[in-house]
Amino acid sequence: MRKKIAGVSLVAGLIAVAVTVGAVAMGSAEGRQLEGQFCTNPNALPKPAACIQLAFGDDMAQGYTGSTDREIALRPGTYWLTVNDTSAMHNFSIESPDGVDQDITGVGETGSVTVKVHLTHGRYTLFCAPHRAMGMFVNLEVGGEGQVG
């Protein structure tokens, strides 16, 4: 099941997503910041630009063909996910632990988008839909106690 973000929507009660415009307060009371972007890795196939990256503070995961460092561990809670989509050939989507996909950006769209996500226990996947089979995905393993202050 794939749903397009339009304003505010709920996906299976697990991901609350709200598209925001302009500056967003990123203090701990409002959530924590995740950054997604496309990257260049010489090991990516079919070309070095077939890479997706997710950063949380100093932690970073990259997803490309054969990547061994594609996972970030997070605690449950609210996060602001900002994706910088610089390619009309790619997109950003997120899959919840129950297998529901939600597009953040679409193929053909470019620009920076910030969405609010509420992560509960389980594995989420941030991916490029047209190139997921080639390894353009990273996993978010959510576990442990919730966020603190």
Protein Blocks (a to p, Z undefined) as FASTA:
>chain_A
ZZddehjadeehlaccdddehjddfbfkloccddddddddfkbcfbfklccdddehjbcc
dddehiablcccddedddddddddfbfkbccddddfkopacdfbdghiacddddddddde
dddddddfklmmnopacddddedjddeZZ
